[in-house]
Amino acid sequence: MNNKCPAKYALLNIVRKWEAKEIKRSIVREQLRFCTICHNRKVLPNFARIKSPVNSKRAREVLESCGHRLLKCAMDHHHGTLHRLGIEIEEHQRLLGQSLDHAVLDEVTAKITSLSRSKAEAKRKVLDRKLDRLLDTTRQEPERWVRNLSSRPLSEPETKVLSKGLNFNMQGGVREEEFLAAVETGVNLMTCSEEGKQGTRMRIVGALGRPVRGHNLTTEETKPLTSLTRDWSIVILSSDKDRSTVVMDKGNYEGKATTLLQEKNTYEVMPVDPTARLQRKVEGELKKLREARLITEREWARMRPGDSTIPKFYGVPRVYKEGVPLRPIIAFRGSPTYNLARDLAKRLRPLVESSERMLSNSADFVEYDCLVLFDVKAIFTSLPQGLIRQAAMSTVESSREFLDKTN
């Protein structure tokens, strides 16, 4: 019996290896099928896309070419994996054929085939859903990204140029350092040889060396853009959620913004501009901290206001709500407290991330049994500042680790 047990376990180990590799082969086949369809349809799956540091036509062309090369490398890798798995599976079958009866071997083969087929079907369903989303994305029309709420009719060329988005780089300039860093991240994910990676790098560097034209829009696109910028009766904004481009009548926009600012429970009129006074106050407090050696010279330079400006108010349309109200935005960049608030937020971030009320990701979100939706209005101006300071101090004082790292 002692002689039979090791042989039995050895056969069982071979069967398990065969099963695992057969399942892997069936999944790789589905992945190869998915990549082949993407290649034939000329769409890029997410793993072959590289995030561009700039939004320009030239950048998109270079990265799309690189993405298709990554997709081809993935297909070659899957072909190589299938070939290797086929050889290993044949070896397992040969070893089992020498020790098992034909009836037993046929039964094992049938069970492994059934299991691998079910795994392949499940994988195909997942990949088919991804493929449907990719094909839907490529068929999106420009009108989806442009919402005309104004009384001015938009021509087809105007709609097309607005569908590029408000962050579109019209000048065509490229910051090569950021561009190459993004490309290097994608190239390192390639499964080909180092020679293949280096060849991809050289092609991209060569593309970057080509002359850059002065403008990233064609003549046909420049004319409608000029007509839009000269029309002072409209405003062009980015929407609140889906980042589509919204065109509104200027009078309608200003009326909604004025209505927001006239809410006395939320805003109040200041008799004088407090920017200069607030800047002196912040500089004075930071000077005290520096003289007490509670902050370093570098921290003081990072937090001090410099030449400050008054914060800017504007609104973004909530196109998903009835009547398209505006969401008020206060742009504090360049204000007296901007640098100080940015530094403070960075220091307090570990306390927020370690909170039990902090959601890490969508998987963490679905763990909750109850979902309650609140439509909060003027949340920041409605929060009592004394309670906020008390909650912040309580959280800081309860974290020994935080107190050990800061003054």
WOZI-V565129 format. One line per field, one symbol per residue. phi: phi as a letter, one per 20 degrees, with the letter a starting at -180 (. if undefined). psi: psi as a letter, one per 30 degrees, with the letter a starting at -180 (. if undefined). burial: b if it has 9 or more other C-alpha atoms within 8 Angstrom, else e. Layout:
# WOZI-V565129
phi: ???
psi: ???
burial: ???
This chain:
# WOZI-V565129
phi: .fffffffffffffffffffffffffffffffffffffffemcdfffdedfefcdbffffffffffffffffffffffffffffffffffffffffffddffffffffffffffffffffffffffffffffffffffefegffecdedeeefeffffffffffnfefefenfcefffffffffffffefeefffffffffffffffffffeffbedfffeffffffffeeeeccdceffdelfeddcfffffffffffffefffdccfefcfefffffffffffffffffeleceffffffeffmeecffddbcdfefedfnlfeefcdeegnegdffffffffffeggfffeffeeefafffffffecdddddedlfffefffffffffffffffedfffffdbe
psi: effeeeeeeeeeeeeeeeeeeeeeeeeeeeeeeeeeeeeefhlklefgkkkkflileeeeeeeeeeeeeeeeeeeeeeeeeeeeeeeeeeeeeeeeffflleeeeeeeeeeeeeeeeeeeeeeeeeeeeeeeeeeeefgklefegkjjglfjkkleeeeeeffflfgkjffgkkjeeeeeeeeeeeeffkgaleeeeeeeeeeeeeefflkklfkgkleefeeeeeeeffjgflkklkleegglkkklkeeeeeeeeeeefgjffelkkkeljgeeeeeeeeeeeeeeeefghflleeeeeefkebjllkkkklkkkifflkfilkjkkjjfkflegeeeeeeeeeefeeeeffkfgkkeaeeeeffkfkkkkkikkheeffkkeeeeeeeeeeeeffjeeeeffl.
burial: eeeeeeeeeebeebbebbbebbbebbbbbbbbebbbebbeeebbbeebbbebebbbeebbebbbebbbebbbbbbebbbebbeebbeebeebbeebbeeeeeeebeeeeeebbebbbebbeebbeebbeebeebbeeeeeebbebbbbebeeeeeebbbbbbbebeeebeebeeeeeebeebbbbbbeebeeeeeebeebbeebeeeeeeeeeeebeeeebbebbeeeeeeeebbebbbbeeebbbbbbbeebeebbeeebeeeebbeeeeeeebeebbeebbeebbebbeeeebeeeebebbbbeebebbeeebbbbbeeeebbbbbeeebebbbbbbbeebeeeeeeebeeeeeeeeeeeebbeeeeeeeeeeeeeeeeeeeeeebeeeeeebbeeeeebbeeee
